[in-house]
Amino acid sequence: MIALTMTAALTGTAACAAKGGSDTGARAAGAGTGGKGCGTLTYKDPGGNADLSQLPKKIREGYNGYFAPVNTSVYKDFKAKSTGHLKIGYSDSFSANGWRGDALARLKQDAAALQKSGVVSSLRTANSNLDNSLQIQQITSMINQRVDAIIAIPNSPTAFNNVIKQAYDAGIPFITLNSHVTSPYAINVDTNYHLTGELVGAGVAKIVKGQGDVLVVDGINGSPASSTLHQGYQAAFAKCPGIHVKGSLEGQWSEATAKSLVLQYLSTHPGQLAAVVNSGGMTNGILQALQQTGRKPVPIGDANPDQGSLVSLRKLLPDQYAAGVTPPAQGMDAALLTAIAVLHGQGPKYDAIVATPTQITGRAALDDWIRDGWTASSAAQAPAPPGTDWLSPQQLRSYFQRPAALPELPPLT
């Protein structure tokens, strides 16, 4: 059921982009009310010098509306290093939420398995807690220690450009995960956050029939992912003159922080909300805040729900939600395999490897997505829904000039 829903939306995406119009995409998103085009999507080519026509149609769809130009990768002719005993560095900018914790846990699991097979010799990790200067120092240390590749989640799209160039000059591929940077010397393994935000916003707009006050709970201010998701919501709501964004809060992708901030907001804004949109994994905190203030649940947009959020949505709002997904474990797998493929000389075609986003809505989708054993208190991030090929090893082959077999990673649980 869920796979059919996603396929319909994505087929509309491709047709719309190819023709330069919006009719097909509008049908895929569902006809909206409350204004011309409300609840529909807008697509555009990302620009840049990369030839995306080489990609299979389904993969190419993921670049529609991507917020940054896509260019040919400077690593396309990178000379292969030894295929074994690789030293991997991981630089995180923040760790105090479930997504980051799940991503790190998966990387450690992957590295441990690859150490046993001889592909990886060591993993060095660092976290800067949103201190850009500290993160730059930590990356510089990894360069000086001659790691073979660096995977990073930078907290700024531009502040790290100099140190990324230093890594490139030292022959160290620099791979970002879900945090696009403007440096041409990085490969961004990314989600199309703008399109994800627009899909979620359009879904919510359709549910509320294009009318009412909406509260937005963002991730971390300044983070490329959070900022771009927000732009996607704005693009969707801009088509709905009856929808008014009454506030934007920095929830930091934390249930506790989101709950506290929403409680504060509700205490000073007694008016009725039509919906709340959040940048991922904060739905339970939002619902708890509504309940604690005596309000009924309102339709929810969640760009990347955790397991507990999905369970709560099925119980309280099974037909009153719109969701996207950015699974940390599958994203980390893709980033690590991209780094290994570059080191093996497989020649990446582009400076951005972008997963195709989805819009998930409806009771049947939740039934397909939720797994046995999940409860409302399950804090782990939800994996991609059934039927979603999220930058799998087979799919990654399309992004490389000389694709070859990649090491097998532990099964996802």
Sequence and secondary structure as in RCSB ss.txt:
>XXXX:A:sequence
MIALTMTAALTGTAACAAKGGSDTGARAAGAGTGGKGCGTLTYKDPGGNADLSQLPKKIREGYNGYFAPVNTSVY
KDFKAKSTGHLKIGYSDSFSANGWRGDALARLKQDAAALQKSGVVSSLRTANSNLDNSLQIQQITSMINQRVDAI
IAIPNSPTAFNNVIKQAYDAGIPFITLNSHVTSPYAINVDTNYHLTGELVGAGVAKIVKGQGDVLVVDGINGSPA
SSTLHQGYQAAFAKCPGIHVKGSLEGQWSEATAKSLVLQYLSTHPGQLAAVVNSGGMTNGILQALQQTGRKPVPI
GDANPDQGSLVSLRKLLPDQYAAGVTPPAQGMDAALLTAIAVLHGQGPKYDAIVATPTQITGRAALDDWIRDGWT
ASSAAQAPAPPGTDWLSPQQLRSYFQRPAALPELPPLT
>XXXX:A:secstr
 HHHHHHHHHHHHHHHHHHT SHHHHHHH    SSTTTT        SS  GGGS HHHHGGGTT SS   B TT
TT     SSSEEEEEEES  SSHHHHHHHHHHHHHHHHHHHTTSEEEEEEEE TT HHHHHHHHHHHHHTT SEE
EEE S SSTTHHHHHHHHHTT  EEEES     TTEEEEEE HHHHHHHHHHHHHHHTTT EEEEEEESSTT HH
HHHHHHHHHHHHTT TTEEEEEEEE TT HHHHHHHHHHHHHH  S  SEEEESSS HHHHHHHHHHTT     E
EESS BHHHHHHHHHH TTSEEE    HHHHHHHHHHHHHHHHTT  BSBSEEEE    B SHHHHHHH  TT  
TT  SB    TT   S HHHHGGGBSS           
